[in-house]
Amino acid sequence: MEYYPGTGRNHLFVPGPSNIPEKVQQAMARNNEDHRSPAFPKFSKSLLEDVKQIFKSKISTSFIFPSTGTGAWEISLTNTLSPGDKILTFRSGQFGVLWIRMMQRLKLDVDVVDSEWGTGVDLGILKKKLDEDSDFAIKALCIIHNETSTGVTNDLAAIRGILDAYKHPALLLVDGISSIGALDFRMDEWKVDVAITGSQKALGLPTGLGIVCASPKAIEASKTSKSIRAYFDWADYLEFYKVGSYWPYTPSGQLLYGLRAALDLILEEGVDNVIKRHHRLGHATRLAVRAWGLQLCTKKEEWYSDTVTAVRVPSHINSGDVVRLAWKKYDLSLGVGLNEVAGKVFRIGHLGFINELQVLAALVGVEMTLRDVGYPVKLGSGVAAAAAYLQHSTPFIASRL
Ligand SMILES: Cc1ncc(COP(=O)(O)O)c(C=O)c1O
């Protein structure tokens, strides 16, 4: 076998961490600075205000925690709930598994609806659960907007509609970690009480910031919630907000300047255009998968995710081999199958700051790899299907008109 040292760029197509744009990298290459200087609050305030545009929220309070998404899960639960509180949630993917494990460790009383991996929230079961809850024992409904392990996006508008139809007062806590900043997300309109994301996904930053928005109802709930919390208590932030200084401890200036640059890029493109771009890339990827004759892990079109495509491989192929080989030979990083779908699924992440040609490059890399592992895909078949669609759907670059 021939080896060569590898050159050019890694094609990073895992569903987070995502590619960090050059402008963001440059913005982060700086010295430390005094976060208690008179200039810092103005800068921090601009971040706290502008992240809310990504969440489509005017009425919530935003927090930027030093954390990963997992910490943001904990923030959402411990600030609003008390041990023993009843939570309703759904499990059909790895991030559901992990969030539920945390809920149980926090001694919350979790009612879990299990369903096949690749499916989303069953709205019929949600209605049935609310039918059975006439005394409003359920204190929170926890939903993963985009289940990254299976490529499933849940219909939050429909879920909110059902809660409203039952006039149910439960808090709506949403994991938007692989959706916010990439998929249609409307915090105020859907009356989401706590929404969270992580910096390494659609925002194209390094891992390290857990961004949380809390509705007025969630802030109210935190005043009586009895879960033990210390470092992740948002009350500490609220105290600092009163005096115009924005962190109770030392924030990473580099990450915050990176966040500023990422927000500038997203706001310049326009949040709705960013969402449309993700739809184009997601749709193009799904067209390629269809042309290869492969199935998605996602069971129904209504759940198709525009940030990650989970592809099922035929049973004689191990999807882990696809991921390993793509990386070893073509410098293409794909997502592995997790837990129940390990070996059966590989994932193509298409979120954050990427464009049409980058996705086409990844698709050709997948085609070559599939042939390498013994799946007889016709070279160019998926790329042709995706390109035919992208050629007609890609808009001009606004600044170059
Ligand atoms: C939907 C979802 N929730 C939670 C997490 C956990 O986030 P982190 O790895 O940043 O702790 C992830 C990570 O991929 C995710 O995709």
The ligand as a Gaussian input file, in Angstrom:
#p B3LYP/6-31G(d) Opt

LIG

0 1
 C      -28.240000      17.614000      20.300000
 C      -27.040000      17.612000      21.194000
 N      -27.208000      17.809000      22.513000
 C      -26.174000      17.830000      23.358000
 C      -24.884000      17.644000      22.925000
 C      -23.755000      17.666000      23.906000
 O      -22.971000      18.791000      23.694000
 P      -21.445000      18.863000      24.163000
 O      -20.720000      17.733000      23.510000
 O      -21.002000      20.221000      23.707000
 O      -21.430000      18.749000      25.645000
 C      -24.658000      17.436000      21.568000
 C      -23.289000      17.220000      21.067000
 O      -23.062000      16.816000      19.949000
 C      -25.758000      17.416000      20.684000
 O      -25.590000      17.229000      19.363000

